[in-house]
Amino acid sequence: MNQSTPRAVQAVFFDIGETLINEGEIYGRWADWLGVPRHTFLAKLGALLATGRTHRDLFEYFRPGFDLEVEQKRRAEAGVPNGFGPDDLYPDARACLSGLRDQGLYVGIAGNQPVEAAEQMAALGLPADAIGISDVWGVRKPSHEFFERCAQLADVLPEHVLYVGDRIDNDVRPAQEYGMEVAFLRRGPWGHIQEDDEALADCLFVLDDLAALPALVKQYNAP
């Protein structure tokens, strides 16, 4: 994309989990696999996130010594593989991406996901110019190298990239530090548990869903 175009936002990249993909059922299937009531599993997830711990601690809590790779293999062999599909796509995702591409913007998808997610995302047929998967790239958020890769894919300077995500620690702060604009999406457990008023004040947009984003970007880019 020509970097001389005067539009402030020339490329928009989207996180995956809880931005485009609803992970509620994904966690629910993990709860079923571990034999834990779903509401208990999700309640403990929220409690752990509130203390700064991660979803990986959730598995360890209910099954000490939990090995994600081993358990994923067992699930696949049992016919209940981990991952996501069309039913897990948030209903506002496809229209949002289409609305941005209709404006001539570069639209990318990039998130912290296992290698298998590349095929799963591609199967959804979303209107995106690129799909970036951390375990394929060999670099994960919050590394600035992750966001650098996004800007390189779009061939625009970081200040012309808008990154959209639901996490303050993995999305908002590191993207801002790298010099990108940020849209914070307040949904999913991280979106409602994590707080940082200063970081959010520096966001270009704070959203409750993706439906309004194309119009907001269009207005922002208007001469």
Protein Blocks (a to p, Z undefined) as FASTA:
>chain_A
ZZkbmbfblbdcddfehplmccklmmmmmmmmnopafklmmmmmmmmmmnopafklmmmm
mmghiafklmmmmmmmnopagdddfklpcfklmmmmmmmmmnopacdddddddfklmmmm
mmnopacfbdcdfklnopacfbfklmmmmmmmnopafklpccddfbfklmmmmmmmnopa
cddddedjklmmpgcfklmmmpmbdcfbfklmmmmmmmmmpZZ
